[in-house]
Amino acid sequence: MLATLEQDHDVAIESAQAMIAQKTSSNETRNKKLGTKVITHMLSKMIFGYLKKWKEVTDMHKAAVQTKVKDKLIKVYNNYMTSYFVAWKTQKEKKKRHAKKKMVMDMESQGDEM
């Protein structure tokens, strides 16, 4: 009877050890999967953050360049138009002065003839 008890005891111990080994193996596998999932999630957040930051910086740079280009174009256009206006005004003044000189010369020539 003692031998039978020892055999049952050995079977129970082996059964328990096999169950413990199986649980340990499944726990290790589950923990590895969980660790991989956590690392993947962390890397995903880091990459998303980097790409979001890159997009924001690119958008800000694009907006700044467009603003600067628009401002520069407006400034060049205004200078261009101002130069034509100034030239037109100058030409107009020259014509007036020329007409006055001509009138004065005509009066002088008339005064000399008398």
Protein Blocks (a to p, Z undefined) as FASTA:
>chain_A
ZZmmmmmmmmmmmmmmmmmmmmmmmmmmmmmmmmmmmmmmmmmmmmmmmmmmmmmmmmmm
mmmmmmmmmmmmmmmmmmmmmmmmmmmmmmmmmmmmmmmmmmmmmmmmmmmmZZ
